[in-house]
Structures are given as structure tokens and as C-alpha cells.
Amino acid sequence: MASRKRQQELRVGDRARSKLNRREGTVDAVDQIDGHLRYGLHYDAAPQDRYLAQAGRDGAQLPPELIERA
């Protein structure tokens, strides 16, 4: 079984992908709340869903477990 490498911490300006919806974007904030990291991810484009008239948000605040380097 291959060992998994620990992912390097992301910094502002790094490219990343949300594991929740697989959308890519740029990390625009790195916050530490109660000792836990939270990454602000600004998505590149609005979702291409014909049922959405307007996307509600163009980003997300995610913990390290739900974000990966793109």
C-alpha cells in the first residue's frame, strides 16, 4: 500500500479545487479560527446550470480536508 504524502499548506494566490463540487479557483484568504485553518476559495466561473438564474456565491470557506491543490 502506497503511503500518502501530506499536502503542503496552501497560500494566497495558489490554485485549488473544492472536493465538494470539484470547482476550481484561487485561494484568496487563509484564516485560522479556533486553531483550525479555513481557506477562502474564489471560483473561476459560475456554475453552468441552466436552472440557476444567478449563482448565489462565487466562492467558499473550506477546511483543509475539503480542498486540494489543482
Sequence and secondary structure as in RCSB ss.txt:
>XXXX:A:sequence
MASRKRQQELRVGDRARSKLNRREGTVDAVDQIDGHLRYGLHYDAAPQDRYLAQAGRDGAQLPPELIERA
>XXXX:A:secstr
           TT EEEETTT  EEEEEEEEEETTEEEEEEEESS    TT SS S SEEEE GGGEEE 
